């Protein structure tokens, strides 16, 4: 996955309309998510809890486990 500090994530969200416009000009389209359902956020919360438990068990951060630098 991708990990961003909250400031970078907020900037990305603000730029999405511009990115969508540029992609449309190049003949590409992106699918817009449906934020109206409550089930999507509940599923994300459950996934985060499971990931946190795995990190605690392993004692390593995700970036250390997936880093290509050695």
N, CA, C, O and CB atoms as a CASP TS submission, in Angstrom:
PFRMAT TS
TARGET T0000
AUTHOR 0000-0000-0000
METHOD Language model
MODEL 1
PARENT N/A
ATOM      1  N   UNK     1       0.804  -1.178   0.000  1.00  0.00           N
ATOM      2  CA  UNK     1       0.000   0.000   0.000  1.00  0.00           C
ATOM      3  C   UNK     1       0.856   1.253   0.000  1.00  0.00           C
ATOM      4  O   UNK     1       2.085   1.201   0.026  1.00  0.00           O
ATOM      5  CB  UNK     1      -0.920  -0.008   1.175  1.00  0.00           C
ATOM      6  N   UNK     2       0.183   2.346  -0.029  1.00  0.00           N
ATOM      7  CA  UNK     2       0.839   3.640  -0.029  1.00  0.00           C
ATOM      8  C   UNK     2       0.574   4.311   1.311  1.00  0.00           C
ATOM      9  O   UNK     2      -0.557   4.322   1.798  1.00  0.00           O
ATOM     10  CB  UNK     2       0.345   4.526  -1.210  1.00  0.00           C
ATOM     11  N   UNK     3       1.600   4.854   1.886  1.00  0.00           N
ATOM     12  CA  UNK     3       1.464   5.565   3.148  1.00  0.00           C
ATOM     13  C   UNK     3       1.854   7.024   2.947  1.00  0.00           C
ATOM     14  O   UNK     3       2.948   7.323   2.468  1.00  0.00           O
ATOM     15  CB  UNK     3       2.332   4.909   4.250  1.00  0.00           C
ATOM     16  N   UNK     4       0.946   7.935   3.318  1.00  0.00           N
ATOM     17  CA  UNK     4       1.202   9.364   3.176  1.00  0.00           C
ATOM     18  C   UNK     4       0.937  10.060   4.502  1.00  0.00           C
ATOM     19  O   UNK     4       0.007   9.697   5.221  1.00  0.00           O
ATOM     20  CB  UNK     4       0.328   9.975   2.054  1.00  0.00           C
ATOM     21  N   UNK     5       1.748  11.056   4.829  1.00  0.00           N
ATOM     22  CA  UNK     5       1.385  11.903   5.972  1.00  0.00           C
ATOM     23  C   UNK     5       0.070  12.609   5.653  1.00  0.00           C
ATOM     24  O   UNK     5      -0.260  12.784   4.480  1.00  0.00           O
ATOM     25  CB  UNK     5       2.518  12.945   6.295  1.00  0.00           C
ATOM     26  N   UNK     6      -0.675  13.011   6.652  1.00  0.00           N
ATOM     27  CA  UNK     6      -1.995  13.596   6.439  1.00  0.00           C
ATOM     28  C   UNK     6      -1.944  14.845   5.569  1.00  0.00           C
ATOM     29  O   UNK     6      -2.865  15.085   4.789  1.00  0.00           O
ATOM     30  CB  UNK     6      -2.631  13.928   7.767  1.00  0.00           C
ATOM     31  N   UNK     7      -0.881  15.651   5.685  1.00  0.00           N
ATOM     32  CA  UNK     7      -0.779  16.847   4.846  1.00  0.00           C
ATOM     33  C   UNK     7      -0.690  16.476   3.368  1.00  0.00           C
ATOM     34  O   UNK     7      -1.326  17.114   2.529  1.00  0.00           O
ATOM     35  CB  UNK     7       0.442  17.683   5.252  1.00  0.00           C
ATOM     36  N   UNK     8       0.091  15.456   3.047  1.00  0.00           N
ATOM     37  CA  UNK     8       0.216  15.028   1.654  1.00  0.00           C
ATOM     38  C   UNK     8      -1.089  14.412   1.161  1.00  0.00           C
ATOM     39  O   UNK     8      -1.473  14.618   0.010  1.00  0.00           O
ATOM     40  CB  UNK     8       1.371  14.023   1.501  1.00  0.00           C
ATOM     41  N   UNK     9      -1.767  13.666   2.012  1.00  0.00           N
ATOM     42  CA  UNK     9      -3.039  13.072   1.634  1.00  0.00           C
ATOM     43  C   UNK     9      -4.062  14.170   1.334  1.00  0.00           C
ATOM     44  O   UNK     9      -4.782  14.093   0.338  1.00  0.00           O
ATOM     45  CB  UNK     9      -3.554  12.138   2.751  1.00  0.00           C
ATOM     46  N   UNK    10      -4.127  15.187   2.189  1.00  0.00           N
ATOM     47  CA  UNK    10      -5.052  16.302   1.956  1.00  0.00           C
ATOM     48  C   UNK    10      -4.738  17.015   0.646  1.00  0.00           C
ATOM     49  O   UNK    10      -5.653  17.393  -0.085  1.00  0.00           O
ATOM     50  CB  UNK    10      -4.993  17.299   3.119  1.00  0.00           C
ATOM     51  N   UNK    11      -3.460  17.203   0.340  1.00  0.00           N
ATOM     52  CA  UNK    11      -3.066  17.835  -0.920  1.00  0.00           C
ATOM     53  C   UNK    11      -3.493  16.978  -2.104  1.00  0.00           C
ATOM     54  O   UNK    11      -3.993  17.498  -3.102  1.00  0.00           O
ATOM     55  CB  UNK    11      -1.544  18.072  -0.956  1.00  0.00           C
ATOM     56  N   UNK    12      -3.299  15.674  -1.998  1.00  0.00           N
ATOM     57  CA  UNK    12      -3.724  14.770  -3.067  1.00  0.00           C
ATOM     58  C   UNK    12      -5.227  14.875  -3.298  1.00  0.00           C
ATOM     59  O   UNK    12      -5.672  14.936  -4.444  1.00  0.00           O
ATOM     60  CB  UNK    12      -3.340  13.321  -2.731  1.00  0.00           C
ATOM     61  N   UNK    13      -6.003  14.896  -2.239  1.00  0.00           N
ATOM     62  CA  UNK    13      -7.460  14.999  -2.358  1.00  0.00           C
ATOM     63  C   UNK    13      -7.840  16.299  -3.069  1.00  0.00           C
ATOM     64  O   UNK    13      -8.729  16.306  -3.920  1.00  0.00           O
ATOM     65  CB  UNK    13      -8.129  14.932  -0.962  1.00  0.00           C
ATOM     66  N   UNK    14      -7.166  17.397  -2.719  1.00  0.00           N
ATOM     67  CA  UNK    14      -7.459  18.687  -3.352  1.00  0.00           C
ATOM     68  C   UNK    14      -7.111  18.674  -4.834  1.00  0.00           C
ATOM     69  O   UNK    14      -7.763  19.357  -5.624  1.00  0.00           O
ATOM     70  CB  UNK    14      -6.695  19.807  -2.650  1.00  0.00           C
ATOM     71  N   UNK    15      -6.088  17.906  -5.228  1.00  0.00           N
ATOM     72  CA  UNK    15      -5.649  17.865  -6.625  1.00  0.00           C
ATOM     73  C   UNK    15      -6.439  16.883  -7.497  1.00  0.00           C
ATOM     74  O   UNK    15      -6.320  16.915  -8.722  1.00  0.00           O
ATOM     75  CB  UNK    15      -4.193  17.507  -6.677  1.00  0.00           C
ATOM     76  N   UNK    16      -7.228  16.027  -6.891  1.00  0.00           N
ATOM     77  CA  UNK    16      -7.935  15.006  -7.669  1.00  0.00           C
ATOM     78  C   UNK    16      -8.809  15.567  -8.791  1.00  0.00           C
ATOM     79  O   UNK    16      -8.809  14.994  -9.880  1.00  0.00           O
ATOM     80  CB  UNK    16      -8.787  14.188  -6.754  1.00  0.00           C
ATOM     81  N   UNK    17      -9.553  16.657  -8.585  1.00  0.00           N
ATOM     82  CA  UNK    17     -10.335  17.184  -9.721  1.00  0.00           C
ATOM     83  C   UNK    17      -9.437  17.569 -10.908  1.00  0.00           C
ATOM     84  O   UNK    17      -9.793  17.316 -12.059  1.00  0.00           O
ATOM     85  CB  UNK    17     -11.156  18.410  -9.273  1.00  0.00           C
ATOM     86  N   UNK    18      -8.285  18.176 -10.635  1.00  0.00           N
ATOM     87  CA  UNK    18      -7.357  18.550 -11.702  1.00  0.00           C
ATOM     88  C   UNK    18      -6.800  17.298 -12.395  1.00  0.00           C
ATOM     89  O   UNK    18      -6.703  17.247 -13.621  1.00  0.00           O
ATOM     90  CB  UNK    18      -6.202  19.411 -11.134  1.00  0.00           C
ATOM     91  N   UNK    19      -6.443  16.311 -11.606  1.00  0.00           N
ATOM     92  CA  UNK    19      -5.914  15.055 -12.167  1.00  0.00           C
ATOM     93  C   UNK    19      -6.971  14.399 -13.052  1.00  0.00           C
ATOM     94  O   UNK    19      -6.660  13.900 -14.133  1.00  0.00           O
ATOM     95  CB  UNK    19      -5.475  14.077 -11.032  1.00  0.00           C
ATOM     96  N   UNK    20      -8.218  14.402 -12.591  1.00  0.00           N
ATOM     97  CA  UNK    20      -9.300  13.808 -13.379  1.00  0.00           C
ATOM     98  C   UNK    20      -9.476  14.547 -14.709  1.00  0.00           C
ATOM     99  O   UNK    20      -9.706  13.918 -15.742  1.00  0.00           O
ATOM    100  CB  UNK    20     -10.620  13.830 -12.580  1.00  0.00           C
ATOM    101  N   UNK    21      -9.369  15.874 -14.686  1.00  0.00           N
ATOM    102  CA  UNK    21      -9.491  16.674 -15.911  1.00  0.00           C
ATOM    103  C   UNK    21      -8.371  16.341 -16.890  1.00  0.00           C
ATOM    104  O   UNK    21      -8.626  16.146 -18.078  1.00  0.00           O
ATOM    105  CB  UNK    21      -9.472  18.176 -15.578  1.00  0.00           C
ATOM    106  N   UNK    22      -7.144  16.276 -16.406  1.00  0.00           N
ATOM    107  CA  UNK    22      -6.004  15.959 -17.266  1.00  0.00           C
ATOM    108  C   UNK    22      -6.166  14.564 -17.875  1.00  0.00           C
ATOM    109  O   UNK    22      -5.908  14.368 -19.062  1.00  0.00           O
ATOM    110  CB  UNK    22      -4.682  16.047 -16.469  1.00  0.00           C
ATOM    111  N   UNK    23      -6.590  13.609 -17.068  1.00  0.00           N
ATOM    112  CA  UNK    23      -6.797  12.258 -17.590  1.00  0.00           C
ATOM    113  C   UNK    23      -7.899  12.234 -18.644  1.00  0.00           C
ATOM    114  O   UNK    23      -7.779  11.537 -19.652  1.00  0.00           O
ATOM    115  CB  UNK    23      -7.141  11.294 -16.452  1.00  0.00           C
ATOM    116  N   UNK    24      -8.978  12.997 -18.416  1.00  0.00           N
ATOM    117  CA  UNK    24     -10.077  13.051 -19.392  1.00  0.00           C
ATOM    118  C   UNK    24      -9.603  13.636 -20.715  1.00  0.00           C
ATOM    119  O   UNK    24     -10.015  13.185 -21.783  1.00  0.00           O
ATOM    120  CB  UNK    24     -11.249  13.884 -18.841  1.00  0.00           C
ATOM    121  N   UNK    25      -8.736  14.641 -20.641  1.00  0.00           N
ATOM    122  CA  UNK    25      -8.189  15.238 -21.862  1.00  0.00           C
ATOM    123  C   UNK    25      -7.350  14.232 -22.644  1.00  0.00           C
ATOM    124  O   UNK    25      -7.201  14.355 -23.860  1.00  0.00           O
ATOM    125  CB  UNK    25      -7.344  16.468 -21.520  1.00  0.00           C
ATOM    126  N   UNK    26      -6.811  13.251 -21.956  1.00  0.00           N
ATOM    127  CA  UNK    26      -6.002  12.220 -22.611  1.00  0.00           C
ATOM    128  C   UNK    26      -6.815  10.976 -22.957  1.00  0.00           C
ATOM    129  O   UNK    26      -6.264   9.953 -23.365  1.00  0.00           O
ATOM    130  CB  UNK    26      -4.836  11.833 -21.722  1.00  0.00           C
ATOM    131  N   UNK    27      -8.148  11.080 -22.786  1.00  0.00           N
ATOM    132  CA  UNK    27      -9.025   9.982 -23.162  1.00  0.00           C
ATOM    133  C   UNK    27      -9.184   8.914 -22.095  1.00  0.00           C
ATOM    134  O   UNK    27      -9.725   7.844 -22.374  1.00  0.00           O
ATOM    135  CB  UNK    27      -8.519   9.355 -24.395  1.00  0.00           C
ATOM    136  N   UNK    28      -8.734   9.177 -20.902  1.00  0.00           N
ATOM    137  CA  UNK    28      -8.848   8.209 -19.809  1.00  0.00           C
ATOM    138  C   UNK    28      -9.986   8.621 -18.877  1.00  0.00           C
ATOM    139  O   UNK    28     -10.321   9.801 -18.773  1.00  0.00           O
ATOM    140  CB  UNK    28      -7.510   8.099 -19.024  1.00  0.00           C
ATOM    141  N   UNK    29     -10.561   7.659 -18.216  1.00  0.00           N
ATOM    142  CA  UNK    29     -11.579   7.978 -17.221  1.00  0.00           C
ATOM    143  C   UNK    29     -11.282   7.204 -15.948  1.00  0.00           C
ATOM    144  O   UNK    29     -10.713   6.113 -15.983  1.00  0.00           O
ATOM    145  CB  UNK    29     -13.004   7.651 -17.748  1.00  0.00           C
ATOM    146  N   UNK    30     -11.673   7.782 -14.835  1.00  0.00           N
ATOM    147  CA  UNK    30     -11.485   7.096 -13.563  1.00  0.00           C
ATOM    148  C   UNK    30     -12.850   6.881 -12.927  1.00  0.00           C
ATOM    149  O   UNK    30     -13.783   7.655 -13.143  1.00  0.00           O
ATOM    150  CB  UNK    30     -10.545   7.903 -12.614  1.00  0.00           C
ATOM    151  N   UNK    31     -12.945   5.841 -12.160  1.00  0.00           N
ATOM    152  CA  UNK    31     -14.185   5.513 -11.483  1.00  0.00           C
ATOM    153  C   UNK    31     -14.269   6.291 -10.182  1.00  0.00           C
ATOM    154  O   UNK    31     -13.326   6.294  -9.390  1.00  0.00           O
ATOM    155  CB  UNK    31     -14.289   4.000 -11.224  1.00  0.00           C
ATOM    156  N   UNK    32     -15.392   6.945  -9.963  1.00  0.00           N
ATOM    157  CA  UNK    32     -15.588   7.701  -8.717  1.00  0.00           C
ATOM    158  C   UNK    32     -16.145   6.762  -7.652  1.00  0.00           C
ATOM    159  O   UNK    32     -17.071   5.998  -7.922  1.00  0.00           O
ATOM    160  CB  UNK    32     -16.549   8.920  -8.937  1.00  0.00           C
ATOM    161  N   UNK    33     -15.590   6.813  -6.455  1.00  0.00           N
ATOM    162  CA  UNK    33     -16.110   5.957  -5.374  1.00  0.00           C
ATOM    163  C   UNK    33     -17.484   6.434  -4.903  1.00  0.00           C
ATOM    164  O   UNK    33     -17.826   7.611  -5.023  1.00  0.00           O
ATOM    165  CB  UNK    33     -15.127   5.936  -4.184  1.00  0.00           C
ATOM    166  N   UNK    34     -18.254   5.502  -4.371  1.00  0.00           N
ATOM    167  CA  UNK    34     -19.559   5.825  -3.798  1.00  0.00           C
ATOM    168  C   UNK    34     -19.380   5.965  -2.288  1.00  0.00           C
ATOM    169  O   UNK    34     -19.218   4.974  -1.576  1.00  0.00           O
ATOM    170  CB  UNK    34     -20.635   4.724  -4.149  1.00  0.00           C
ATOM    171  N   UNK    35     -19.410   7.206  -1.813  1.00  0.00           N
ATOM    172  CA  UNK    35     -19.207   7.470  -0.392  1.00  0.00           C
ATOM    173  C   UNK    35     -20.505   7.442   0.401  1.00  0.00           C
ATOM    174  O   UNK    35     -20.487   7.679   1.609  1.00  0.00           O
ATOM    175  CB  UNK    35     -18.535   8.803  -0.211  1.00  0.00           C
ATOM    176  N   UNK    36     -21.616   7.163  -0.239  1.00  0.00           N
ATOM    177  CA  UNK    36     -22.895   7.226   0.448  1.00  0.00           C
ATOM    178  C   UNK    36     -23.148   6.034   1.366  1.00  0.00           C
ATOM    179  O   UNK    36     -23.962   6.136   2.284  1.00  0.00           O
ATOM    180  CB  UNK    36     -23.996   7.322  -0.555  1.00  0.00           C
ATOM    181  N   UNK    37     -22.474   4.913   1.144  1.00  0.00           N
ATOM    182  CA  UNK    37     -22.694   3.727   1.961  1.00  0.00           C
ATOM    183  C   UNK    37     -21.877   3.744   3.240  1.00  0.00           C
ATOM    184  O   UNK    37     -20.704   4.118   3.211  1.00  0.00           O
ATOM    185  CB  UNK    37     -22.368   2.492   1.171  1.00  0.00           C
ATOM    186  N   UNK    38     -22.459   3.354   4.354  1.00  0.00           N
ATOM    187  CA  UNK    38     -21.743   3.323   5.636  1.00  0.00           C
ATOM    188  C   UNK    38     -20.855   2.088   5.727  1.00  0.00           C
ATOM    189  O   UNK    38     -19.899   2.080   6.502  1.00  0.00           O
ATOM    190  CB  UNK    38     -22.738   3.347   6.814  1.00  0.00           C
ATOM    191  N   UNK    39     -21.144   1.060   4.964  1.00  0.00           N
ATOM    192  CA  UNK    39     -20.384  -0.186   5.046  1.00  0.00           C
ATOM    193  C   UNK    39     -18.933  -0.041   4.643  1.00  0.00           C
ATOM    194  O   UNK    39     -18.079  -0.761   5.159  1.00  0.00           O
ATOM    195  CB  UNK    39     -21.023  -1.221   4.194  1.00  0.00           C
ATOM    196  N   UNK    40     -18.631   0.871   3.734  1.00  0.00           N
ATOM    197  CA  UNK    40     -17.260   1.023   3.262  1.00  0.00           C
ATOM    198  C   UNK    40     -16.342   1.483   4.378  1.00  0.00           C
ATOM    199  O   UNK    40     -15.248   0.937   4.527  1.00  0.00           O
ATOM    200  CB  UNK    40     -17.204   2.005   2.103  1.00  0.00           C
ATOM    201  N   UNK    41     -16.746   2.466   5.167  1.00  0.00           N
ATOM    202  CA  UNK    41     -15.874   2.953   6.240  1.00  0.00           C
ATOM    203  C   UNK    41     -15.742   1.921   7.344  1.00  0.00           C
ATOM    204  O   UNK    41     -14.682   1.819   7.963  1.00  0.00           O
ATOM    205  CB  UNK    41     -16.410   4.266   6.814  1.00  0.00           C
ATOM    206  N   UNK    42     -16.777   1.164   7.604  1.00  0.00           N
ATOM    207  CA  UNK    42     -16.700   0.123   8.628  1.00  0.00           C
ATOM    208  C   UNK    42     -15.713  -0.956   8.211  1.00  0.00           C
ATOM    209  O   UNK    42     -14.959  -1.461   9.043  1.00  0.00           O
ATOM    210  CB  UNK    42     -18.087  -0.492   8.884  1.00  0.00           C
ATOM    211  N   UNK    43     -15.710  -1.314   6.932  1.00  0.00           N
ATOM    212  CA  UNK    43     -14.780  -2.333   6.447  1.00  0.00           C
ATOM    213  C   UNK    43     -13.344  -1.848   6.551  1.00  0.00           C
ATOM    214  O   UNK    43     -12.455  -2.620   6.909  1.00  0.00           O
ATOM    215  CB  UNK    43     -15.103  -2.712   4.999  1.00  0.00           C
ATOM    216  N   UNK    44     -13.106  -0.582   6.245  1.00  0.00           N
ATOM    217  CA  UNK    44     -11.760  -0.022   6.345  1.00  0.00           C
ATOM    218  C   UNK    44     -11.289  -0.044   7.786  1.00  0.00           C
ATOM    219  O   UNK    44     -10.141  -0.396   8.054  1.00  0.00           O
ATOM    220  CB  UNK    44     -11.720   1.411   5.793  1.00  0.00           C
ATOM    221  N   UNK    45     -12.161   0.328   8.723  1.00  0.00           N
ATOM    222  CA  UNK    45     -11.802   0.324  10.138  1.00  0.00           C
ATOM    223  C   UNK    45     -11.412  -1.070  10.607  1.00  0.00           C
ATOM    224  O   UNK    45     -10.450  -1.219  11.360  1.00  0.00           O
ATOM    225  CB  UNK    45     -12.958   0.853  10.979  1.00  0.00           C
ATOM    226  N   UNK    46     -12.142  -2.091  10.176  1.00  0.00           N
ATOM    227  CA  UNK    46     -11.820  -3.456  10.564  1.00  0.00           C
ATOM    228  C   UNK    46     -10.460  -3.861  10.011  1.00  0.00           C
ATOM    229  O   UNK    46      -9.674  -4.495  10.715  1.00  0.00           O
ATOM    230  CB  UNK    46     -12.904  -4.423  10.079  1.00  0.00           C
ATOM    231  N   UNK    47     -10.171  -3.507   8.762  1.00  0.00           N
ATOM    232  CA  UNK    47      -8.888  -3.840   8.164  1.00  0.00           C
ATOM    233  C   UNK    47      -7.753  -3.172   8.916  1.00  0.00           C
ATOM    234  O   UNK    47      -6.717  -3.793   9.152  1.00  0.00           O
ATOM    235  CB  UNK    47      -8.860  -3.431   6.697  1.00  0.00           C
ATOM    236  N   UNK    48      -7.934  -1.910   9.299  1.00  0.00           N
ATOM    237  CA  UNK    48      -6.908  -1.186  10.045  1.00  0.00           C
ATOM    238  C   UNK    48      -6.632  -1.852  11.384  1.00  0.00           C
ATOM    239  O   UNK    48      -5.475  -1.972  11.788  1.00  0.00           O
ATOM    240  CB  UNK    48      -7.327   0.265  10.259  1.00  0.00           C
ATOM    241  N   UNK    49      -7.685  -2.288  12.080  1.00  0.00           N
ATOM    242  CA  UNK    49      -7.512  -2.944  13.369  1.00  0.00           C
ATOM    243  C   UNK    49      -6.721  -4.235  13.214  1.00  0.00           C
ATOM    244  O   UNK    49      -5.834  -4.524  14.018  1.00  0.00           O
ATOM    245  CB  UNK    49      -8.872  -3.229  14.013  1.00  0.00           C
ATOM    246  N   UNK    50      -7.040  -5.016  12.177  1.00  0.00           N
ATOM    247  CA  UNK    50      -6.327  -6.266  11.945  1.00  0.00           C
ATOM    248  C   UNK    50      -4.860  -5.993  11.632  1.00  0.00           C
ATOM    249  O   UNK    50      -3.979  -6.703  12.118  1.00  0.00           O
ATOM    250  CB  UNK    50      -6.980  -7.055  10.799  1.00  0.00           C
ATOM    251  N   UNK    51      -4.592  -4.969  10.825  1.00  0.00           N
ATOM    252  CA  UNK    51      -3.217  -4.630  10.471  1.00  0.00           C
ATOM    253  C   UNK    51      -2.444  -4.181  11.710  1.00  0.00           C
ATOM    254  O   UNK    51      -1.292  -4.573  11.899  1.00  0.00           O
ATOM    255  CB  UNK    51      -3.191  -3.528   9.392  1.00  0.00           C
ATOM    256  N   UNK    52      -3.071  -3.364  12.551  1.00  0.00           N
ATOM    257  CA  UNK    52      -2.420  -2.912  13.779  1.00  0.00           C
ATOM    258  C   UNK    52      -2.058  -4.088  14.674  1.00  0.00           C
ATOM    259  O   UNK    52      -0.983  -4.111  15.273  1.00  0.00           O
ATOM    260  CB  UNK    52      -3.324  -1.939  14.534  1.00  0.00           C
ATOM    261  N   UNK    53      -2.956  -5.063  14.765  1.00  0.00           N
ATOM    262  CA  UNK    53      -2.683  -6.241  15.584  1.00  0.00           C
ATOM    263  C   UNK    53      -1.500  -7.022  15.016  1.00  0.00           C
ATOM    264  O   UNK    53      -0.661  -7.511  15.772  1.00  0.00           O
ATOM    265  CB  UNK    53      -3.929  -7.143  15.669  1.00  0.00           C
ATOM    266  N   UNK    54      -1.428  -7.144  13.689  1.00  0.00           N
ATOM    267  CA  UNK    54      -0.324  -7.864  13.063  1.00  0.00           C
ATOM    268  C   UNK    54       0.995  -7.163  13.332  1.00  0.00           C
ATOM    269  O   UNK    54       1.995  -7.819  13.627  1.00  0.00           O
ATOM    270  CB  UNK    54      -0.552  -7.997  11.557  1.00  0.00           C
ATOM    271  N   UNK    55       1.014  -5.835  13.234  1.00  0.00           N
ATOM    272  CA  UNK    55       2.231  -5.076  13.478  1.00  0.00           C
ATOM    273  C   UNK    55       2.681  -5.268  14.920  1.00  0.00           C
ATOM    274  O   UNK    55       3.872  -5.435  15.184  1.00  0.00           O
ATOM    275  CB  UNK    55       2.013  -3.581  13.172  1.00  0.00           C
ATOM    276  N   UNK    56       1.728  -5.244  15.857  1.00  0.00           N
ATOM    277  CA  UNK    56       2.078  -5.425  17.263  1.00  0.00           C
ATOM    278  C   UNK    56       2.666  -6.814  17.489  1.00  0.00           C
ATOM    279  O   UNK    56       3.624  -6.959  18.248  1.00  0.00           O
ATOM    280  CB  UNK    56       0.844  -5.214  18.159  1.00  0.00           C
ATOM    281  N   UNK    57       2.109  -7.835  16.845  1.00  0.00           N
ATOM    282  CA  UNK    57       2.604  -9.201  17.010  1.00  0.00           C
ATOM    283  C   UNK    57       4.008  -9.344  16.435  1.00  0.00           C
ATOM    284  O   UNK    57       4.872  -9.975  17.044  1.00  0.00           O
ATOM    285  CB  UNK    57       1.655 -10.200  16.337  1.00  0.00           C
ATOM    286  N   UNK    58       4.234  -8.759  15.267  1.00  0.00           N
ATOM    287  CA  UNK    58       5.523  -8.904  14.601  1.00  0.00           C
ATOM    288  C   UNK    58       6.567  -7.951  15.161  1.00  0.00           C
ATOM    289  O   UNK    58       7.765  -8.225  15.085  1.00  0.00           O
ATOM    290  CB  UNK    58       5.369  -8.675  13.117  1.00  0.00           C
ATOM    291  N   UNK    59       6.120  -6.835  15.722  1.00  0.00           N
ATOM    292  CA  UNK    59       7.042  -5.862  16.291  1.00  0.00           C
ATOM    293  C   UNK    59       7.769  -5.029  15.254  1.00  0.00           C
ATOM    294  O   UNK    59       8.777  -4.396  15.568  1.00  0.00           O
ATOM    295  CB  UNK    59       8.036  -6.559  17.140  1.00  0.00           C
ATOM    296  N   UNK    60       7.274  -5.017  14.011  1.00  0.00           N
ATOM    297  CA  UNK    60       7.909  -4.247  12.947  1.00  0.00           C
ATOM    298  C   UNK    60       6.881  -3.355  12.293  1.00  0.00           C
ATOM    299  O   UNK    60       5.694  -3.679  12.259  1.00  0.00           O
ATOM    300  CB  UNK    60       8.566  -5.172  11.905  1.00  0.00           C
ATOM    301  N   UNK    61       7.334  -2.243  11.780  1.00  0.00           N
ATOM    302  CA  UNK    61       6.485  -1.366  11.001  1.00  0.00           C
ATOM    303  C   UNK    61       6.397  -1.907   9.583  1.00  0.00           C
ATOM    304  O   UNK    61       7.307  -2.599   9.127  1.00  0.00           O
ATOM    305  CB  UNK    61       7.020   0.086  11.013  1.00  0.00           C
ATOM    306  N   UNK    62       5.318  -1.601   8.886  1.00  0.00           N
ATOM    307  CA  UNK    62       5.096  -2.080   7.531  1.00  0.00           C
ATOM    308  C   UNK    62       6.225  -1.669   6.594  1.00  0.00           C
ATOM    309  O   UNK    62       6.668  -2.477   5.778  1.00  0.00           O
ATOM    310  CB  UNK    62       3.773  -1.561   7.005  1.00  0.00           C
ATOM    311  N   UNK    63       6.703  -0.417   6.695  1.00  0.00           N
ATOM    312  CA  UNK    63       7.723   0.035   5.761  1.00  0.00           C
ATOM    313  C   UNK    63       9.024  -0.732   5.947  1.00  0.00           C
ATOM    314  O   UNK    63       9.791  -0.874   4.994  1.00  0.00           O
ATOM    315  CB  UNK    63       7.968   1.524   5.928  1.00  0.00           C
ATOM    316  N   UNK    64       9.287  -1.224   7.137  1.00  0.00           N
ATOM    317  CA  UNK    64      10.503  -2.009   7.357  1.00  0.00           C
ATOM    318  C   UNK    64      10.371  -3.381   6.697  1.00  0.00           C
ATOM    319  O   UNK    64      11.340  -3.918   6.161  1.00  0.00           O
ATOM    320  CB  UNK    64      10.788  -2.165   8.872  1.00  0.00           C
ATOM    321  N   UNK    65       9.177  -3.932   6.740  1.00  0.00           N
ATOM    322  CA  UNK    65       8.963  -5.254   6.169  1.00  0.00           C
ATOM    323  C   UNK    65       9.008  -5.245   4.652  1.00  0.00           C
ATOM    324  O   UNK    65       9.422  -6.226   4.035  1.00  0.00           O
ATOM    325  CB  UNK    65       7.643  -5.806   6.631  1.00  0.00           C
ATOM    326  N   UNK    66       8.582  -4.131   4.042  1.00  0.00           N
ATOM    327  CA  UNK    66       8.478  -4.092   2.582  1.00  0.00           C
ATOM    328  C   UNK    66       9.583  -3.286   1.929  1.00  0.00           C
ATOM    329  O   UNK    66       9.597  -3.147   0.706  1.00  0.00           O
ATOM    330  CB  UNK    66       7.151  -3.526   2.179  1.00  0.00           C
ATOM    331  N   UNK    67      10.495  -2.760   2.698  1.00  0.00           N
ATOM    332  CA  UNK    67      11.547  -1.917   2.147  1.00  0.00           C
ATOM    333  C   UNK    67      12.488  -2.734   1.274  1.00  0.00           C
ATOM    334  O   UNK    67      12.870  -3.851   1.624  1.00  0.00           O
ATOM    335  CB  UNK    67      12.326  -1.229   3.269  1.00  0.00           C
ATOM    336  N   UNK    68      12.861  -2.153   0.119  1.00  0.00           N
ATOM    337  CA  UNK    68      13.802  -2.805  -0.768  1.00  0.00           C
ATOM    338  C   UNK    68      15.239  -2.484  -0.374  1.00  0.00           C
ATOM    339  O   UNK    68      16.169  -3.169  -0.801  1.00  0.00           O
ATOM    340  CB  UNK    68      13.542  -2.391  -2.207  1.00  0.00           C
ATOM    341  N   UNK    69      15.423  -1.452   0.433  1.00  0.00           N
ATOM    342  CA  UNK    69      16.761  -1.059   0.867  1.00  0.00           C
ATOM    343  C   UNK    69      17.263  -2.004   1.952  1.00  0.00           C
ATOM    344  O   UNK    69      16.563  -2.274   2.929  1.00  0.00           O
ATOM    345  CB  UNK    69      16.761   0.394   1.379  1.00  0.00           C
ATOM    346  N   UNK    70      18.451  -2.491   1.773  1.00  0.00           N
ATOM    347  CA  UNK    70      19.028  -3.372   2.790  1.00  0.00           C
ATOM    348  C   UNK    70      20.441  -2.987   3.077  1.00  0.00           C
ATOM    349  O   UNK    70      21.095  -3.615   3.908  1.00  0.00           O
ATOM    350  CB  UNK    70      18.968  -4.822   2.358  1.00  0.00           C
TER
END
